[in-house]
Amino acid sequence: MREPLIEIKDFAVGVMDNSIEKVIVKWVDLTVPGNCIYALVGGSGSGKTTLGLSMLKLFTPGLYVKKGEIIFGGRNLLELSERDMQKIRGKEIGAVFQDPLDTFNPVFTIGDQIEEVLRTHTDLEETKRQKEVIELLSLSGIEDAKRISSYYPHQLSGGMRQRAMIAQAIAAKPKLIIADEPTSNLDVTLQARILELFKDLRAKLNLTIIIITHDLGLARDIADYIAVMKEGKIVEAGEASAVLESPEHEYSKELIRASGI
């Protein structure tokens, strides 16, 4: 395995439900190497999204860290202030979410919102920022990028919005991208194109990408490594070929059967 980029150690997340504590991420240990695509796979309620967003220190109201560490760049992210995390989000760790229409601000153009990342995290002057926006959109597979940069989110198709969100995520040249169900709202053809884009960007930008998905077939098509989650625990993790060809846990076998792999 390559050198680790992010390490999660004995990590647990809890929530209070009618004065009763429930642990929804249960003592997870996970090491993600640099320059790889790592898939977190599991069904609804498995804890995969909570685990992924924990790496950005983004928690749904009511959730709290019981214990553990998330080590990135030699720092335990869980010990950082919100101000320090704001410097990391976007600059060192980017994010791609399931529905860009819910994430983009509807009153600003796509170009404005990508430029805001550059304004916040780089020292580029305005003319260079605007040029970089066009280059980022082009790199993300959007044709006629200059024209599209002037569009508002609702004017783009689902596939183009997702590409625009990827452009925004890579704008400050982060080391890590966390993508939460990035293709679940797209048809099969667009899913394949977005997956190819992720693989292409990983190679061009030396990125590490963590993809959160319920679809083991998707993980097969893109991931170097897979971790399977069930009921808040990682029940199996390793190289994708090993997990898919010789699964050890019964839940992994169930997911493989269900996906028809």
C-alpha positions in Angstrom: 0.0 0.0 0.0 1.2 3.5 -0.8 2.0 6.1 1.9 -1.2 7.1 3.8 -2.8 10.4 3.1 -5.5 10.2 5.8 -5.8 7.8 8.7 -8.9 7.2 10.8 -8.1 5.7 14.2 -10.6 4.1 16.6 -13.3 6.6 15.5 -16.8 6.6 16.8 -19.8 9.0 16.3 -22.8 9.0 18.6 -26.2 10.6 18.8 -28.8 11.0 21.6 -32.2 9.5 20.8 -34.8 10.1 23.6 -32.0 10.3 26.1 -30.5 7.0 24.9 -27.1 7.1 23.2 -26.8 5.4 19.8 -23.4 4.9 18.2 -23.8 5.2 14.5 -20.1 5.0 13.5 -18.4 2.3 15.5 -14.7 2.3 16.3 -13.5 2.6 12.7 -9.9 2.2 11.7 -9.2 3.1 8.1 -6.0 4.1 6.2 -6.4 5.8 2.8 -3.2 5.9 0.6 -2.2 8.8 -1.5 -3.1 9.0 -5.2 -5.8 6.3 -5.2 -9.6 6.0 -5.5 -11.1 4.5 -2.3 -14.7 3.4 -2.2 -16.8 3.4 1.0 -19.6 1.0 0.2 -22.7 0.2 2.2 -26.5 0.3 2.3 -28.6 3.1 3.7 -27.9 3.7 7.4 -24.5 2.0 7.2 -22.7 5.1 8.4 -20.7 5.7 5.3 -21.8 9.3 4.6 -21.3 10.2 8.3 -17.8 8.8 8.1 -17.0 10.6 4.9 -18.3 14.0 6.1 -16.4 13.5 9.4 -13.2 13.9 7.3 -14.4 17.4 6.6 -15.5 17.9 10.2 -19.1 18.3 9.0 -21.6 16.7 11.3 -25.4 16.6 11.1 -26.9 18.5 14.1 -27.0 16.2 17.1 -24.1 14.0 16.2 -20.9 14.1 18.2 -17.5 12.4 18.2 -17.2 9.9 21.0 -13.6 9.1 20.5 -10.9 8.7 17.9 -8.6 10.6 15.6 -8.7 11.6 11.9 -5.1 12.3 10.9 -4.5 14.4 7.8 -1.3 16.2 7.0 0.1 15.3 10.4 -2.8 17.0 12.2 -5.8 15.5 14.0 -8.7 17.3 12.2 -11.0 16.7 15.1 -8.9 18.9 17.3 -8.9 21.9 14.9 -11.1 24.9 15.4 -13.8 25.7 12.9 -11.7 28.6 11.6 -8.8 26.3 10.9 -11.1 23.7 9.3 -12.4 26.5 6.9 -8.8 26.8 5.7 -8.7 23.1 5.0 -12.1 22.7 3.3 -11.8 23.5 -0.3 -8.0 24.1 -0.2 -6.7 20.7 1.0 -9.9 18.6 1.0 -12.6 19.2 -1.7 -16.1 17.8 -1.7 -18.5 16.6 -4.4 -22.1 16.0 -3.2 -25.0 14.0 -4.5 -27.1 16.9 -5.8 -25.3 20.0 -7.0 -28.6 21.9 -7.3 -28.9 21.7 -3.6 -25.3 22.8 -3.0 -24.8 25.6 -5.5 -26.2 29.0 -4.6 -29.0 29.6 -7.1 -28.5 33.4 -7.3 -24.8 33.3 -8.4 -23.4 32.0 -11.7 -21.4 28.8 -11.8 -18.3 30.9 -12.7 -18.8 33.2 -9.7 -19.0 30.3 -7.3 -15.9 28.5 -8.6 -14.1 31.9 -8.6 -15.0 32.3 -4.9 -13.0 29.2 -4.1 -10.0 30.7 -5.8 -10.5 34.1 -4.1 -10.6 32.4 -0.7 -7.8 29.9 -1.1 -5.3 31.4 -3.6 -3.5 34.7 -4.3 -4.6 34.9 -7.9 -5.6 38.3 -9.3 -9.1 38.7 -10.7 -8.2 38.3 -14.4 -6.2 35.2 -13.6 -9.0 33.8 -11.4 -11.5 34.2 -14.3 -9.1 32.5 -16.7 -8.6 29.7 -14.2 -12.4 29.2 -13.9 -12.6 28.5 -17.6 -9.6 26.1 -17.5 -11.2 24.2 -14.6 -14.5 23.8 -16.3 -12.7 22.6 -19.5 -10.6 20.2 -17.4 -13.9 18.8 -16.0 -15.2 18.0 -19.4 -17.4 21.0 -20.1 -17.3 22.3 -23.7 -17.7 26.0 -24.4 -16.6 26.6 -20.8 -16.5 30.4 -21.1 -20.2 30.6 -22.0 -21.2 28.0 -19.4 -19.4 29.9 -16.7 -22.0 32.6 -17.0 -24.9 30.2 -16.5 -26.8 29.8 -13.2 -27.1 26.3 -11.7 -30.7 25.7 -12.8 -29.7 26.4 -16.4 -27.4 23.3 -16.5 -28.3 19.7 -17.0 -27.6 17.3 -14.1 -24.5 16.0 -15.7 -23.1 19.5 -16.4 -23.9 20.6 -12.8 -22.0 17.6 -11.5 -19.0 18.5 -13.7 -19.2 22.1 -12.5 -19.2 20.9 -8.9 -16.1 18.8 -9.6 -14.5 21.9 -11.2 -15.2 23.7 -8.0 -13.9 20.9 -5.8 -10.5 20.8 -7.6 -10.2 24.6 -7.9 -7.7 25.1 -5.1 -5.8 21.9 -6.0 -6.6 19.9 -2.9 -4.9 16.6 -2.1 -8.2 14.8 -1.3 -11.7 14.8 -2.8 -14.6 13.3 -0.9 -17.5 12.4 -3.3 -20.8 11.4 -1.7 -23.0 9.4 -4.1 -21.7 11.6 -7.0 -23.5 9.7 -9.7 -26.7 8.5 -8.1 -28.9 11.1 -9.7 -27.5 10.5 -13.2 -28.4 8.0 -15.9 -26.1 5.1 -16.7 -24.3 6.8 -19.5 -23.6 10.0 -17.5 -22.5 7.9 -14.6 -19.9 6.2 -16.7 -18.6 9.6 -18.0 -18.4 11.0 -14.5 -16.4 8.0 -13.3 -14.0 8.3 -16.2 -13.6 12.0 -15.3 -12.7 11.1 -11.8 -10.1 8.6 -13.0 -8.7 11.1 -15.4 -8.4 13.8 -12.8 -6.8 11.4 -10.3 -4.0 10.8 -12.8 -3.6 14.4 -14.0 -3.7 16.0 -10.6 -2.3 13.3 -8.3 -5.5 13.3 -6.4 -6.8 10.9 -3.8 -10.6 10.4 -4.2 -12.9 8.8 -1.6 -16.2 7.8 -3.2 -19.1 7.1 -1.0 -21.6 4.8 -2.7 -24.2 2.1 -2.1 -23.3 0.6 -5.5 -20.6 -2.1 -5.4 -20.7 -2.3 -9.2 -19.7 1.4 -9.3 -16.9 0.6 -6.9 -15.7 -2.2 -9.1 -15.5 0.1 -12.1 -13.4 2.8 -10.4 -11.9 1.9 -7.0 -8.4 0.8 -6.2 -9.5 0.0 -2.6 -12.9 -0.8 -1.1 -14.2 -0.7 2.5 -17.5 -2.2 3.2 -19.6 -0.7 6.0 -22.6 -2.2 7.8 -24.3 -0.8 10.9 -21.6 1.7 11.5 -18.7 -0.7 11.2 -16.2 -1.5 8.5 -16.7 -5.2 8.1 -14.2 -5.7 5.3 -11.5 -3.5 3.6 -8.7 -4.0 1.2 -7.7 -3.9 -2.4 -10.7 -3.8 -4.7 -9.8 -7.0 -6.5 -9.4 -8.9 -3.2 -12.7 -7.7 -1.8 -14.6 -8.4 -5.0 -13.0 -11.7 -5.9 -12.5 -13.3 -2.5 -14.8 -11.5 0.0 -14.6 -12.8 3.5 -17.6 -11.2 5.2 -21.1 -12.5 4.5 -22.4 -8.9 4.0 -19.8 -8.3 1.3 -20.9 -11.5 -0.4 -24.6 -10.3 -0.2 -23.7 -7.0 -1.8 -21.8 -8.7 -4.6 -24.8 -11.0 -5.2 -27.2 -8.1 -5.2 -25.1 -6.1 -7.6 -24.8 -9.0 -10.1 -21.0 -8.7 -10.2 
